Amino acid sequence: MKSFLEKIRTPEKEVSFKKQVIVSIGVILLGFALGVLQKWIDGSPSNIFPLWMQQLDIRNYFGRLAIWILLATVISIYSKSPVRASINTFLFFISMLAGYYLYCNYVLGFLPKTYMMIWIAISFATFFMAYICWYAKGEGIIAIFLSSMIMGVLLAQAINLDFRYGFFVYHFLEVLTWIIGVILLRRKPKEYAIAIGLSVVIAFVYQLVMPYWG
């Protein structure tokens, strides 16, 4: 199995423990700060924000999935190995939830325990998902398929593709998020075209199966 996976993408082995710790600490701090920021935005009246932030609907953007999928993808694919991808992505989400719910509890005075437990479970799931996503920047058909899966989910979050309801954009910032994801997952031209084409099919199927998650 190890040799099979290394044909897709080979981990970087010469990475010092000190550097790994520094990166993980940075991920934790980023996650915590974004968790606090998200809840502060969510708990603040919209009229305190500049007009351009209100028009971009920043509050709903951070409350949806696309930005978090993109950040998890960035952490995963730029890690030095699939194990580091799993660890760093998990640390990011756990620290983000810590910031979010600590702000809820100590600043806003409430703690939605049911939702918190659901998101903690999702954070544990990202540990395994990040391991797989790391190979999206590799070579071969499996890497192409993984790239198309990520791009397809981001596309499904950005644009409605169900012809029964017409084509429309869910959120402008999610279109930008999808474009960034497509750029990050770029590869050889022919493979890139295949991955993008397949991602459209995946997005369409995703919206048919889970129409309320678009």
Secondary structure, DSSP 8 states (H G I E B T S, - for coil): -HHHHHHH--------HHHHHHHHHHHHHHHHHHHHHHHHHHHS-GGGS-HHHHHHTHHHHHTSSHHHHHHHHHHHHTSSSHHHHHHHHHHHHHHHHHHHHHHIIIIIS---HHHHHHHHHHHHHHHHHHHHHGGGGSSSHHHHHHHHHHHHHHHHHHEE--TTT--EES-HHHHHHHHHHHHHT---HHHHHHHHHHHHHHHHHHHHH-GGG-
